[in-house]
Amino acid sequence: MNLGRLLFPTIATERWRFILHSRACANDRMAMHASGLDKEKRDFFHYLLDAVDPETGKGFETVELWGEANVLMIAGSDTTSSALAATLYYLLQNPDKLETVKEEVRNKFKCVDEIVSGKELNECVYLRACIDEAMRLCPPVPGLLPREVINPKGMTIDCTRTDGGKYFLPKGTTLGVNIYTMHHSPTHYPQPFKFYPERWLLSADHPLGAATQESLDLARAAYTPFSIGSRGCIGKALALMELRLVLGRMMWEWEVEGVWGVKGKGEKWDGGFRWEGVDEKGQEEGWKGEFRIFDHFTTRKEGPVVKFEKRVLAA
C-alpha cells in the first residue's frame, strides 16, 4: 500500500533522492572501470567489479552493484564521519581531554608514518575511550532497530538487573530500544550527558581510569553503537580501525582548535540543543554543549568547524 509515502513523505522523498545519488555514483565508477581508467584505483568497487562467481562465471549485475553502493555510502562512510565529527567536537569542548589524548599519541609514536593499524595503535587506550564515549553520546545510528518475535511460544525480556520487571511478548510482536536513549541511561552511565572517557578505563589500564569492573560491565551492557547479535554491523572492526588511524594521525600531526559562534551551519550546533537542568528525579536532563544530531536512520549532523595548524616540531 506504500503507506510510508503517505505517513512519512519527507523521509520517503529523501530516501529516493539518496538512492538516485548512489546509483549515479555507482554508474560513474562502473564507467571508469569499463574505460580502463581505474588501474591504480584499488577501492571497494574495484574488487566488486572484478568479482566472478566461481560456479557461474558471472560477475555482479548492475542492480546488485547499485545495492552495494547504497551500503558502502551509508554504512561505510556516513556513520564513520558521524563518529569522527562527534569525537572531534567533544575533544574540542574539553581541552583537558584533548591534551591527554595528544600526549598519549605523541609519546607513543616518534613520527606520523609509524601510526598504522596494529598493536601500538591499539595500545592508545585513552584514544579508544574517547571514541567510545563520543559514540555513546552521539551514536551514528541513534534510533531503534526493530526486531520481531518469531518464537511460536513468544519470549520473556528480563529487566530485573536494572530494577525493571519481566515482560512477556507473544509471537509477532515488533519491539526495539532507542539507541540514543539507552546510551543516556543514568543507570548505566552516571552523568549521562557528560563527556567522560575515563568511565571506559580501569585504573590498571590508564592512570586516569575511573571505572570499576562492575561499572565497566554495566556500561558495556548498554553500549550498542554497532548493534549486537547476528545483525550487528559487519564493518565494526574496519570502522574502529579507520577512526583510530584518522584521529591518531590528526592528534600527532596537527594542533586543532574549535571555531565557535560562526554563522551558517555553526549556529545550529554551537550551543547544543538541550536545556541545562534536572528532571523530577534530580537526574541531569542535558547540557548546553551537546553535539546536535538529527535521526534519519543514520545521523545528520552539522559541524564542528575546526581550525587546523601544522604541529611545530622541536629542532
C-alpha positions as CSV (number, residue, x, y, z in Angstrom):
1,M,0.0,0.0,0.0
2,N,3.1,2.3,0.3
3,L,1.7,3.8,3.5
4,G,5.2,5.0,4.2
5,R,5.0,7.6,1.5
6,L,1.7,8.9,2.9
7,L,2.8,8.8,6.6
8,F,6.4,10.0,6.1
9,P,6.5,11.9,2.8
10,T,9.7,13.7,3.6
11,I,11.6,10.6,4.6
12,A,10.4,8.8,1.5
13,T,11.4,11.6,-0.8
14,E,14.9,12.0,0.8
15,R,15.4,8.2,0.7
16,W,14.6,8.1,-3.0
17,R,16.9,11.1,-3.6
18,F,19.7,9.3,-1.9
19,I,19.1,6.1,-3.9
20,L,19.3,8.0,-7.2
21,H,22.5,9.7,-6.0
22,S,24.2,6.4,-5.0
23,R,23.2,4.9,-8.4
24,A,24.7,7.8,-10.2
25,C,28.0,7.4,-8.3
26,A,28.0,3.6,-9.0
27,N,27.3,4.2,-12.7
28,D,30.2,6.7,-12.9
29,R,32.5,4.2,-11.1
30,M,31.4,1.4,-13.5
31,A,32.1,3.6,-16.5
32,M,35.6,4.4,-15.2
33,H,36.3,0.7,-14.8
34,A,35.0,-0.1,-18.3
35,S,37.2,2.5,-19.9
36,G,40.3,1.2,-18.0
37,L,40.9,4.5,-16.2
38,D,41.0,2.9,-12.7
39,K,44.0,0.6,-13.0
40,E,45.6,2.2,-10.0
41,K,42.4,2.6,-8.0
42,R,42.0,-0.2,-5.5
43,D,38.8,0.8,-3.7
44,F,36.0,-1.5,-2.6
45,F,34.3,-1.2,-6.0
46,H,37.4,-2.3,-7.8
47,Y,37.1,-5.7,-6.2
48,L,33.3,-5.9,-6.7
49,L,33.6,-5.1,-10.4
50,D,36.3,-7.8,-10.8
51,A,34.5,-10.4,-8.7
52,V,33.4,-13.6,-10.5
53,D,31.1,-16.3,-9.2
54,P,33.2,-19.5,-9.3
55,E,30.1,-21.6,-10.2
56,T,28.5,-19.4,-12.9
57,G,31.5,-17.5,-14.1
58,K,29.4,-14.3,-14.0
59,G,30.0,-11.0,-12.2
60,F,27.6,-8.8,-10.3
61,E,24.5,-7.5,-12.1
62,T,24.1,-3.7,-12.3
63,V,21.2,-3.8,-9.8
64,E,23.4,-5.7,-7.3
65,L,26.1,-3.1,-7.7
66,W,23.6,-0.3,-7.0
67,G,22.7,-2.1,-3.8
68,E,26.3,-2.4,-2.8
69,A,26.8,1.3,-3.4
70,N,23.9,2.1,-1.0
71,V,25.5,0.0,1.7
72,L,29.0,1.4,1.2
73,M,27.8,5.0,1.2
74,I,25.6,4.7,4.3
75,A,27.5,2.1,6.4
76,G,31.0,2.7,5.1
77,S,31.3,6.4,5.2
78,D,28.3,8.3,6.7
79,T,28.4,6.5,10.1
80,T,32.2,6.8,10.4
81,S,32.1,10.5,9.6
82,S,29.5,11.0,12.3
83,A,31.7,9.3,14.9
84,L,34.7,11.3,13.8
85,A,32.7,14.6,13.9
86,A,31.4,13.8,17.4
87,T,34.8,12.8,18.8
88,L,36.4,16.0,17.5
89,Y,33.5,18.1,18.8
90,Y,33.7,16.7,22.4
91,L,37.5,16.8,22.5
92,L,37.4,20.5,21.4
93,Q,34.7,21.1,24.1
94,N,37.0,19.5,26.7
95,P,40.6,20.8,26.3
96,D,41.9,18.7,29.1
97,K,40.8,15.5,27.4
98,L,42.2,16.8,24.1
99,E,45.6,17.4,25.7
100,T,45.6,13.9,27.3
101,V,44.9,12.1,24.0
102,K,47.5,14.2,22.2
103,E,50.1,13.4,24.9
104,E,49.3,9.7,24.6
105,V,49.7,9.6,20.8
106,R,52.7,11.8,20.7
107,N,54.5,9.8,23.4
108,K,53.7,6.5,21.7
109,F,55.0,7.3,18.2
110,K,58.1,9.1,17.0
111,C,56.7,10.1,13.6
112,V,53.3,10.1,11.9
113,D,54.4,7.4,9.5
114,E,54.6,5.0,12.4
115,I,50.9,5.3,13.1
116,V,49.5,2.3,11.3
117,S,46.9,-0.2,12.3
118,G,48.4,-2.7,14.8
119,K,49.4,-3.4,18.3
120,E,50.9,0.1,19.1
121,L,47.9,2.0,18.0
122,N,45.6,-0.4,19.9
123,E,47.6,0.4,23.0
124,C,46.4,4.0,22.8
125,V,43.6,3.2,25.3
126,Y,42.7,6.8,26.0
127,L,42.2,7.5,22.3
128,R,39.9,4.4,22.1
129,A,38.0,5.6,25.2
130,C,37.4,9.0,23.6
131,I,36.0,7.3,20.5
132,D,33.7,5.0,22.6
133,E,32.5,7.9,24.7
134,A,31.7,10.1,21.6
135,M,29.8,7.2,20.0
136,R,27.9,6.7,23.3
137,L,26.8,10.4,23.3
138,C,26.3,10.5,19.5
139,P,25.5,7.0,18.2
140,P,25.9,7.0,14.4
141,V,22.5,5.2,14.2
142,P,20.6,6.8,17.1
143,G,17.1,5.4,16.6
144,L,15.7,2.0,17.3
145,L,16.4,-1.1,15.2
146,P,13.2,-3.1,15.3
147,R,13.0,-6.8,15.8
148,E,10.1,-9.2,15.5
149,V,9.5,-12.1,18.0
150,I,9.5,-15.2,15.8
151,N,9.4,-17.9,18.5
152,P,5.9,-19.5,18.5
153,K,6.0,-19.6,22.3
154,G,6.8,-15.9,22.5
155,M,9.7,-14.6,24.6
156,T,10.3,-13.0,28.0
157,I,12.5,-10.0,28.5
158,D,14.2,-9.9,31.9
159,C,14.9,-6.3,33.0
160,T,15.3,-7.2,36.7
161,R,19.1,-6.5,36.6
162,T,18.3,-2.8,36.2
163,D,15.4,-2.7,38.6
164,G,12.8,-3.4,36.0
165,G,10.4,-6.3,35.6
166,K,9.9,-9.3,33.4
167,Y,7.8,-8.7,30.2
168,F,6.2,-11.4,28.1
169,L,6.0,-10.7,24.3
170,P,3.9,-13.0,22.1
171,K,5.0,-14.1,18.6
172,G,4.7,-11.4,16.0
173,T,5.4,-8.5,18.4
174,T,7.7,-5.9,17.0
175,L,10.0,-4.2,19.5
176,G,13.1,-2.1,19.6
177,V,15.1,0.1,22.0
178,N,16.2,3.6,21.0
179,I,20.0,3.5,21.0
180,Y,20.4,7.2,21.9
181,T,18.1,6.8,24.9
182,M,19.9,3.6,26.0
183,H,23.2,5.4,25.7
184,H,22.0,8.1,28.1
185,S,20.6,5.8,30.7
186,P,21.7,7.2,34.2
187,T,21.5,3.6,35.5
188,H,24.3,2.6,33.1
189,Y,26.1,5.9,32.8
190,P,26.3,8.3,35.8
191,Q,26.1,11.9,34.5
192,P,25.0,10.5,31.1
193,F,25.3,13.8,29.2
194,K,28.9,14.4,30.3
195,F,31.8,13.5,28.0
196,Y,33.8,11.3,30.4
197,P,36.2,8.9,28.6
198,E,37.5,7.8,31.9
199,R,34.3,5.8,32.5
200,W,35.7,3.2,30.0
201,L,39.0,2.7,31.7
202,L,40.1,0.8,34.7
203,S,42.9,2.3,36.8
204,A,45.1,-0.7,35.8
205,D,44.7,0.3,32.1
206,H,45.3,4.0,32.5
207,P,46.3,6.4,35.3
208,L,43.1,8.4,34.8
209,G,40.9,5.3,34.7
210,A,37.8,5.8,36.9
211,A,35.8,2.6,36.2
212,T,35.4,-0.4,38.4
213,Q,34.9,-3.8,36.8
214,E,31.3,-3.7,37.8
215,S,30.6,-0.2,36.3
216,L,32.5,-1.1,33.2
217,D,30.5,-4.3,32.7
218,L,27.3,-2.3,33.2
219,A,28.3,0.4,30.7
220,R,29.3,-2.2,28.1
221,A,25.9,-4.0,28.5
222,A,24.1,-0.9,27.2
223,Y,26.6,0.2,24.6
224,T,25.4,-0.8,21.1
225,P,26.6,1.8,18.5
226,F,27.2,-1.1,16.1
227,S,24.1,-3.1,17.2
228,I,24.6,-6.6,18.6
229,G,23.9,-10.2,17.7
230,S,23.6,-11.7,14.3
231,R,22.6,-8.4,12.8
232,G,25.4,-6.4,14.3
233,C,27.5,-4.2,12.0
234,I,29.8,-6.3,9.8
235,G,32.1,-3.4,9.4
236,K,32.7,-2.7,13.1
237,A,36.4,-3.6,13.1
238,L,37.0,-1.6,9.9
239,A,35.2,1.5,11.3
240,L,37.2,1.4,14.6
241,M,40.5,1.0,12.6
242,E,39.6,4.0,10.5
243,L,38.7,6.1,13.5
244,R,41.9,5.3,15.4
245,L,44.1,5.9,12.3
246,V,42.5,9.2,11.4
247,L,42.3,10.6,14.9
248,G,45.7,9.2,15.9
249,R,47.4,10.8,12.9
250,M,45.5,14.0,13.4
251,M,46.4,14.3,17.1
252,W,50.1,13.6,16.3
253,E,50.5,16.0,13.3
254,W,48.1,18.8,13.9
255,E,47.1,21.4,16.5
256,V,43.3,21.7,16.5
257,E,41.1,24.4,17.7
258,G,37.3,24.8,17.6
259,V,35.8,27.8,15.8
260,W,32.8,28.7,17.9
261,G,29.9,31.1,17.2
262,V,30.3,31.1,13.4
263,K,27.2,31.8,11.3
264,G,25.7,29.3,8.9
265,K,25.9,25.7,9.9
266,G,27.8,26.6,13.1
267,E,24.9,28.5,14.7
268,K,22.9,25.3,14.8
269,W,25.3,23.3,16.9
270,D,27.5,25.7,18.8
271,G,25.3,25.8,21.9
272,G,23.9,22.3,21.7
273,F,20.2,21.7,21.7
274,R,19.0,20.7,25.1
275,W,18.3,22.9,28.1
276,E,20.5,22.5,31.1
277,G,18.7,21.3,34.2
278,V,17.5,18.3,36.1
279,D,14.3,16.2,35.8
280,E,11.8,15.5,38.6
281,K,14.1,12.7,39.9
282,G,17.1,15.0,40.1
283,Q,18.8,13.4,37.1
284,E,20.7,15.6,34.6
285,E,18.5,16.3,31.6
286,G,21.2,17.5,29.2
287,W,23.9,20.1,28.9
288,K,24.5,23.2,26.8
289,G,27.4,21.8,24.9
290,E,25.7,18.6,23.5
291,F,26.5,17.9,19.8
292,R,23.3,18.3,17.9
293,I,22.3,15.3,15.8
294,F,19.1,14.5,13.8
295,D,17.9,11.0,13.4
296,H,17.1,9.8,9.8
297,F,18.2,6.2,10.5
298,T,21.8,7.3,10.4
299,T,22.8,10.7,11.8
300,R,22.6,14.1,10.2
301,K,25.0,16.5,11.8
302,E,26.4,19.9,11.2
303,G,29.9,20.9,12.3
304,P,32.1,21.1,14.1
305,V,34.1,23.9,12.5
306,V,37.8,23.3,13.2
307,K,40.9,25.3,12.7
308,F,44.0,23.1,11.9
309,E,47.6,24.3,12.3
310,K,50.6,22.1,11.4
311,R,52.4,21.0,14.6
312,V,55.7,22.7,15.0
313,L,58.4,20.1,16.0
314,A,61.4,20.9,18.0
315,A,64.6,21.0,16.0
